[in-house]
C-alpha cells in the first residue's frame, strides 16, 4: 500500500513539472511573437543560403488603390533585415525566396501578413531542403 501511495505522489509531482515546463514553453513562444513591432516585417537568413522576401501587391477594398508590392534586399546567411510596410488593414501574401550559389532563385514558402501586427520570418535549411520559420 505504501508503494502505491508513493508512486501516485511521484506521478503527480512529475505531471506538475511537465505542466509547468509546458507553460514556460508556451510563454516563451508568445513572448517571441511580440518581438517584431506592429507594422514591421523582418527576415533572417538562418540557413546556408541568401534569401529575400517579396510582398505581393493587393488591391485595397474597391477603391482602385493598392498596397503596392515590395521586395527586400538580399539577406546573407547569418544576417537579418527589418523594415516597415503598411498593408492598409488587409493581409498581403509574403513570399520567401532563396538564392542558390549560381544565383538562381527558389521558392521557400509564403505567409499572409497584416501590418496590424509584426512578422518575423527565418529562411532555414539548405537550398536542397529549405523551410521558413515564423515568429
C-alpha positions as CSV (number, residue, x, y, z in Angstrom):
1,X,0.0,0.0,0.0
2,X,2.9,2.4,0.8
3,X,4.5,1.8,-2.5
4,X,1.2,2.6,-4.3
5,X,0.8,5.9,-2.5
6,X,4.4,6.9,-3.1
7,X,4.0,6.0,-6.8
8,X,1.0,8.3,-7.0
9,X,2.8,11.2,-5.4
10,X,5.8,10.8,-7.7
11,X,3.5,10.6,-10.7
12,X,1.6,13.7,-9.6
13,X,4.9,15.6,-9.0
14,X,6.2,14.7,-12.4
15,X,2.9,15.8,-14.0
16,X,3.2,19.1,-12.3
17,X,6.8,19.5,-13.5
18,X,5.7,18.7,-17.1
19,X,2.7,21.1,-16.9
20,X,5.0,23.8,-15.6
21,X,7.5,23.2,-18.4
22,X,4.7,23.3,-21.0
23,X,3.5,26.6,-19.6
24,X,7.1,28.1,-19.8
25,X,7.4,26.9,-23.4
26,X,4.0,28.5,-24.3
27,X,5.0,31.7,-22.6
28,X,8.3,31.8,-24.4
29,X,6.6,31.3,-27.7
30,X,4.1,34.1,-27.0
31,X,6.9,36.4,-26.0
32,X,8.9,35.8,-29.1
33,X,5.9,36.5,-31.3
34,X,5.7,40.1,-29.9
35,X,9.4,40.9,-30.6
36,X,8.7,42.4,-34.0
37,X,6.8,45.8,-33.6
38,X,3.5,46.2,-35.3
39,X,3.8,47.3,-38.9
40,X,7.3,45.9,-39.3
41,X,8.5,42.8,-41.1
42,X,11.8,41.0,-40.5
43,X,13.7,38.4,-42.5
44,X,16.7,36.5,-41.1
45,X,18.7,34.2,-43.3
46,X,19.3,31.3,-40.9
47,X,20.0,28.7,-43.4
48,X,23.2,28.3,-45.5
49,X,22.0,30.5,-48.4
50,X,21.0,34.1,-49.0
51,X,17.3,35.0,-49.1
52,X,14.8,37.8,-49.6
53,X,11.1,38.4,-49.2
54,X,8.6,39.6,-51.7
55,X,5.4,41.2,-50.5
56,X,2.7,40.9,-53.2
57,X,0.6,43.8,-54.3
58,X,-3.0,43.8,-53.1
59,X,-6.0,46.0,-54.0
60,X,-7.4,48.0,-51.1
61,X,-11.2,47.4,-50.9
62,X,-12.9,48.7,-54.0
63,X,-11.1,52.0,-54.1
64,X,-8.8,51.1,-57.0
65,X,-5.8,51.9,-54.8
66,X,-3.3,49.2,-53.9
67,X,-0.8,48.4,-51.2
68,X,2.0,48.2,-53.8
69,X,4.4,45.3,-53.9
70,X,7.8,45.2,-52.3
71,X,11.0,43.2,-52.3
72,X,13.6,43.3,-49.6
73,X,17.3,43.5,-50.1
74,X,19.1,40.1,-50.3
75,X,19.9,38.9,-46.8
76,X,23.1,36.9,-46.4
77,X,23.3,33.8,-44.2
78,X,23.5,34.8,-40.5
79,X,22.1,38.3,-41.1
80,X,18.7,39.9,-40.5
81,X,16.9,42.7,-42.2
82,X,13.8,44.7,-41.0
83,X,11.5,47.4,-42.4
84,X,8.1,48.9,-42.1
85,X,5.3,48.2,-44.5
86,X,1.6,49.2,-44.4
87,X,-0.9,46.6,-45.6
88,X,-3.8,49.1,-45.0
89,X,-5.8,46.8,-42.8
90,X,-5.8,43.7,-45.1
91,X,-3.5,40.8,-45.4
92,X,-0.8,40.6,-48.1
93,X,1.0,37.5,-49.2
94,X,4.7,37.4,-48.3
95,X,6.8,35.1,-50.3
96,X,10.2,33.9,-49.0
97,X,12.8,33.3,-51.8
98,X,16.2,31.7,-51.6
99,X,19.3,32.1,-53.8
100,X,21.5,29.1,-54.9
101,X,25.3,29.6,-55.2
102,X,24.8,30.0,-59.0
103,X,22.4,32.9,-58.4
104,X,19.2,31.1,-59.4
105,X,16.2,31.6,-57.2
106,X,14.0,29.0,-55.4
107,X,10.7,29.4,-53.6
108,X,10.7,28.6,-49.9
109,X,7.2,29.4,-48.7
110,X,4.6,32.1,-48.1
111,X,2.8,33.7,-45.1
112,X,-0.2,36.0,-45.1
113,X,0.5,39.1,-43.1
114,X,-1.5,42.1,-41.8
115,X,0.7,45.1,-40.7
116,X,-1.6,45.5,-37.6
117,X,1.0,43.0,-36.2
118,X,4.7,42.4,-36.7
119,X,6.1,39.5,-38.6
120,X,9.5,37.8,-38.4
121,X,10.5,35.1,-40.9
122,X,13.5,32.9,-41.0
123,X,14.8,31.2,-44.1
124,X,16.1,27.9,-42.8
125,X,17.8,24.8,-44.0
126,X,19.6,24.4,-47.3
127,X,18.7,25.0,-51.0
128,X,18.0,21.3,-51.2
129,X,15.7,21.3,-48.2
130,X,14.5,24.8,-47.4
131,X,11.8,25.9,-45.0
132,X,10.6,29.0,-43.2
133,X,10.2,29.7,-39.5
134,X,7.8,32.4,-38.3
135,X,7.9,34.5,-35.1
